[in-house]
Amino acid sequence: MDEHPMDTVVQRLVRVERENRRLKRLGGLMLLGFTAVVLMGQTKGARVVEAEKFVLRDPTGKVRASLSTLPDSSVGFAILSADGKSLSLSAEGDGTMGLTMYDKSKKLRAEIFTLADGSGGLALYDASGKVVWKAP
C-alpha cells in the first residue's frame, strides 16, 4: 500500500471531472444539433407566385397549357394536345362557367356550361359546327 488514500481520492476526482467535461460537451453538441434541426424546419410560409397569365410550353416551345385572367374578371384555363385539340375551362365575370372542347380545326365540338342564374346545359356539335344534341 504505497498509495496514500488522498492520492486515490484525487485520481478519482480528476477522472470524474474529466467525464463531467465530456458529458457537458456532448450535451452542448446535442442541444446545438436539436436547435439546428428545429430552426431548419422553420419556414416563412408558402411562396406565392402572382401573375395575370401563366403559359406552359413543351420542349419544342409549343404552348401546351395556359392560365389567364382578363380585365372583365373572367378566368380561363386551356390545355392543348400535341395534335391541336384543346380543352378549356372558364369562369366569366358574370358567373357563367363552362368546359369546352375543340377539335384540331379549332371548331367547338362539345360544351358543358352553367349560366349565372344557375341553369346549365350540355351541347354536342358536329364537324361543321352544327348542334347535334343539346340539353336545356
Beta strands, then each sheet from edge to edge (+ up, - down):
strand 1: 53-57
strand 2: 63-69
strand 3: 75-80
strand 4: 86-91
strand 5: 97-102
strand 6: 108-114
strand 7: 120-125
strand 8: 131-135
sheet 1: 1+ 2- 3+ 4- 5+ 6- 7+ 8-
end
